[in-house]
């Protein structure tokens, strides 16, 4: 049996939850809502995260452009995805929501612009 204490990050409440796993059975206590339970189970079985960062541009007036992944990625891929983001230099004018890197490393997540700085 394994037991962990985690803090939920799905809403501002930040519930402290106890998660126990005994074989295939997972028990969650301390959550205030169903989303907390889902988060705790996912955190134990396959943790996912989002990334917000910047990419370099070829435009002196805006040398960096904020970006993020369009959906959560596996936690263990954060550093690999960041390496891909750090390789990019945006050379054309793009805006909020435009795809910078489609399906980064086969995760199903696009890296997208989060600003209209270059429009």
N, C-alpha and C positions, 0 to 999 in steps of 0.2 A: 504494500500500500504506500502511495506517495501523497504528501500533503503540501500545499503551497498557500501562502497568503499573497494576494495580489490586489492592486488598486484598479478599479474599473476606470477606463478613459472614454467611455461612450457618451457621457454627459457631465455637466459640471459638479454633480454630487460627489463623485470620486469615492464610491462605496468601497470599503475594505472587505474583501471576500475571502473566505476559506474554501479551497478547492481540494477535494479528496478524490483520488483515483484508486480503485481496487479492481484490477483486471480491466474489463471493458466498462465498468460502472463508474460514472463521474458524478459526485455530489457537490453542489455549490450552496454555500450559506453566506448570508450577509449582504446579498444583493437586494436593492430596492425595487428592481423591475426585471422583466423578462430579458431585456437587452443585456443587462449585466450578466445574467446566467449564460446567455449565448456567447458573450465576450469571454467569460471565464473558460468555457469549454473550448472555444477556438484558441485561446491563449495557451492552453495546456496541450492541445492536439496539433495545431498548425497556426502559429502566431503570424499575423499579417500587420503591415505598417504602411503608412503613406510617407512620401518624401516631398518636401518643399526645398527648393534650392535656387540657384541661378546658373545661367549659361552665359558664356562670353559672346560678344557680338563684334562685328566689324565696324560698328558705328561709334565714332569718338564721342558723340553727345550722349550716348547710352552704352557704355562699355560692357554692362551686364544686363540681363533680362531675367526677371523672376519666372520660375517655372515650378511645376509639380507633376506628380504622376496622376493619371486620370482615375485610378482605382488602387486599392490596396495591393501591395506586393508581398511575397513571402519575406518574413523578417530576415532570414538568412541571406537574402539577395541584396540587401540594402547597399553594402559596400561595392558590389559588382555593378549595380545600377548607377551608383554615384560615379564610378569610373567612366561609364558610358556618357553620363551627363557632362563630366569634366572634359571630355574629348571634343565637345561640340563648340563650333563658332558659327553663330547665326549670321548669314551674309545677305539675307533679304528681309524686307520689311514685313513683319508679321504682327498679329494682334492677339488679344486675349482669346484663349480657346484653340488657337491654331496648334497643330501637331508639330513638335520639334523632332521627336524620335518616335516613330510608330512601333507599337508592340515591343518595347524595350526588352531585350534578351528573352523574348518569347513568354513574357509574363502575362500578356493580355492587357497590359497597361501602356498607354501612350504617355510620353512626356510632353506636356502642353504648356504654352505660354500663359502666364497669369496677369499680364499687363498689356496695355496698348501703347507702351513707351515708343515702339518702333513704327506705329501706324502713321 
